[in-house]
Amino acid sequence: MKRTIYNTIYLISILMIELTGCTSRTNKEPVLTAAVIGQVTTEMTEVMIHDITNPPLAARFFSYACLAGYEIVAQNDSSFKTMHGVLKEYPDLKKSDTIQGYDVPLSAVLAMLETAQKMQPTGKQLAVYEQHLLDSCRRLGYEEDRIYNSLRYAKAISKKILVWAKADGYNKISNFPRYTPLDKEGCWYPTPPGFLPAVEPYFNTVRTMALDSCSQFMAPPPTPFSSGKKTAFYKLLLQNYNDGKPVSEDQRVIAAFWDCNPFAIQDDGHLIMSKKKISPGAHWLGITGIACEKAGKRFEETMQIYTWVSVGLMDAFICCWDEKYRSNRIRPETAIRKYIDPKWTPVLQTPPFPEYLSGHSVISACSATILSHFFGNNFAYTDSVEVAYGLPPRSFTSFNQAAQEAAVSRFYGGIHFMDAIENGLLVGNKVGGWVVGKM
């Protein structure tokens, strides 16, 4: 990876922070801090950007990786419960008595990395980061036996998590017939500039984690499509069109901050190139890391929170995608150009899947509900996740405020109707509440 030097310095700093507090403890080896969990998800995100991983699939990768790390925490701390009997078909992962002398935090992050390497298409890139991590541990005093046993433990847990992941049905999706957009008025159709094919039309067939089924929390039906100028749907169109006036600069900034569209491309007339953007799930996991660091959460607590949020993301995407391909509603860009103004363009590029529900609304409300459970309803923080991608930070007084802004950003961006946003928030809150109650 291009960030080799940065990674090495960052890993050493993560370890040295913990070492500072260990000077009075004799004969004890250094311990990884909670910050390394966020670094692992960041490295996973970099691979996802390279692979142009779609948002639902990104959530799948995050959830299994985090669960692998969390299982090690749960097996070694009775205050954290295993997910056996909690999540669907989650195996009873017995702790092996033959593995001793490991480090729990190191084993947990290695389990995350081992899982991600096997699941992500070019996950082998993560082996470079893993080696930097282990080399940094060696430089700071980890004994070789401790590193060896931690890696052995991590691989044993990861192997079992991967078996469970393989049984979730995702690998069967390739057997389904190729999705063909419906040639029907009011239905979704690919949009410019890339006219990309539908993303994950069968994601609702994947096994849920905490939810009973993909349709457990169904949204109210969308506003019925109609081209009539006196109908409720046409009023929605006019809201987005806004007499052809551009959105305000503040609204444009908000739209850009929450764009998180891995499929965004730049068309200069001669060449179409992809833009480097993270998935919405990666953004919320970044917020998770910011909150955990600000609140001073210890490693085990941080691993738990990342896991709950990632599980929520997975179920929220399954739930949302179930509705998307059921209602199969047209995007504002397509409808406005056909019925109002053929030259109209949205602020953001339209993602390649149906409009209703708004995915950002569902997953943001879900994540905010879970994070509010851990940190409270009035947890103020500054979101700097997008700084690495050229966008300035934004401050929020609560996770719910951030979720509301993330949701409405899709209206400012011109890619969602307002009912998809409002009902998406309702569904996301229900999914998040269920995950909290279940886990």
VENMO-V81843 format. One record per residue. N is the residue number from 1. PSI is psi as a letter, one per 40 degrees, with the letter a starting at -180 (* if undefined). Layout:
n;psi
N;PSI
N;PSI
This chain:
n;psi
1;i
2;e
3;f
4;d
5;d
6;d
7;d
8;d
9;d
10;d
11;d
12;d
13;d
14;d
15;d
16;d
17;d
18;d
19;d
20;d
21;e
22;e
23;d
24;e
25;h
26;i
27;f
28;h
29;i
30;i
31;h
32;i
33;i
34;d
35;d
36;d
37;d
38;d
39;d
40;d
41;d
42;d
43;d
44;d
45;d
46;d
47;d
48;d
49;d
50;d
51;e
52;f
53;h
54;i
55;d
56;d
57;d
58;d
59;d
60;d
61;d
62;d
63;d
64;d
65;d
66;d
67;d
68;d
69;d
70;d
71;d
72;d
73;d
74;d
75;e
76;e
77;h
78;e
79;e
80;h
81;i
82;i
83;e
84;h
85;e
86;d
87;i
88;h
89;e
90;h
91;i
92;g
93;g
94;h
95;h
96;h
97;e
98;e
99;h
100;i
101;f
102;i
103;h
104;d
105;d
106;d
107;d
108;d
109;d
110;d
111;d
112;d
113;d
114;d
115;d
116;d
117;d
118;d
119;d
120;i
121;d
122;f
123;e
124;d
125;d
126;e
127;d
128;d
129;d
130;d
131;d
132;d
133;d
134;d
135;d
136;d
137;d
138;d
139;d
140;e
141;e
142;h
143;i
144;d
145;d
146;d
147;d
148;d
149;d
150;d
151;d
152;d
153;d
154;d
155;d
156;d
157;d
158;d
159;d
160;d
161;d
162;d
163;d
164;d
165;d
166;d
167;e
168;e
169;e
170;d
171;e
172;e
173;d
174;e
175;e
176;i
177;i
178;h
179;h
180;h
181;i
182;h
183;g
184;h
185;h
186;e
187;i
188;i
189;i
190;i
191;i
192;i
193;e
194;e
195;f
196;i
197;i
198;h
199;h
200;f
201;e
202;f
203;d
204;e
205;e
206;i
207;h
208;i
209;c
210;d
211;i
212;d
213;i
214;d
215;e
216;d
217;g
218;i
219;i
220;i
221;i
222;i
223;h
224;h
225;i
226;i
227;e
228;h
229;e
230;e
231;i
232;d
233;d
234;d
235;d
236;d
237;d
238;d
239;d
240;d
241;d
242;f
243;f
244;e
245;i
246;i
247;i
248;i
249;d
250;d
251;d
252;d
253;d
254;d
255;d
256;d
257;d
258;e
259;d
260;f
261;g
262;e
263;e
264;h
265;i
266;h
267;h
268;e
269;d
270;d
271;h
272;h
273;i
274;i
275;i
276;h
277;i
278;i
279;i
280;d
281;d
282;d
283;d
284;d
285;d
286;d
287;d
288;d
289;d
290;d
291;d
292;d
293;d
294;d
295;e
296;f
297;h
298;i
299;d
300;d
301;d
302;d
303;d
304;d
305;d
306;d
307;d
308;d
309;d
310;d
311;d
312;d
313;d
314;d
315;d
316;d
317;d
318;d
319;d
320;d
321;d
322;d
323;d
324;d
325;e
326;d
327;d
328;f
329;i
330;i
331;i
332;d
333;d
334;d
335;d
336;d
337;d
338;d
339;e
340;d
341;h
342;e
343;e
344;h
345;i
346;i
347;d
348;i
349;h
350;h
351;i
352;g
353;i
354;i
355;d
356;h
357;i
358;h
359;d
360;d
361;d
362;d
363;d
364;d
365;d
366;d
367;d
368;d
369;d
370;d
371;d
372;d
373;d
374;d
375;e
376;i
377;e
378;f
379;h
380;i
381;i
382;h
383;h
384;e
385;d
386;e
387;d
388;e
389;f
390;e
391;h
392;i
393;i
394;i
395;i
396;i
397;e
398;i
399;d
400;d
401;d
402;d
403;d
404;d
405;d
406;d
407;d
408;e
409;d
410;d
411;d
412;d
413;e
414;f
415;e
416;i
417;i
418;d
419;d
420;d
421;d
422;d
423;d
424;d
425;d
426;d
427;d
428;d
429;d
430;d
431;d
432;d
433;d
434;d
435;d
436;d
437;d
438;d
439;*
